[in-house]
Structures are given as C-alpha cells and as structure tokens.
Amino acid sequence: KIGVKGSLRHKGAVVSRQHANMIITDRDNATSSDIINLARTMKKMVFEEFGISPKLECQLLGFNYDPLR
C-alpha cells in the first residue's frame, strides 16, 4: 500500500515486484548493509503512512543490536 514493489531500492537491494515483504538483489551484489538500509526505509515509510511499526518475520544473525532502529 506504500507503493514500493519493484521500485524502492538501496544500491543492490530492491523490494520484490511480486511481494512487498521480500527484499531481493537485482545486481547480485547487495550487501547486508544495503538490505538493512532498505528495510529501515520501508519501516519508516509504513510508520509515517499508517502509524504502525512493522516487526521482522525473520531473525537477523550477527548483530548485537537492532539494526533497523
């Protein structure tokens, strides 16, 4: 509903055209930072539009903090 399918990207990471809850690499070179930054942007957009803060459906490994804050 925030209109990001296939269009919102951060460097090598892009929101899937088929499912807005999936982040994919379209250049085979997305880093974990690209994915985190894209997810952070999406989370902020959802909060600004709907006033809710989405939770991750996956577990992030290798972080000692919440990288989406």
Long-range contacts (C-beta under 8 A, 24 or more apart in sequence): 1-49, 1-50, 2-42, 2-45, 2-46, 2-49, 4-42, 4-45, 8-38, 8-41, 8-42, 9-38, 10-34, 10-35, 10-37, 10-38, 10-41, 11-37, 13-37, 13-38, 14-38, 15-42, 21-57, 32-62, 36-67, 36-68, 39-68, 40-67, 40-68, 43-68
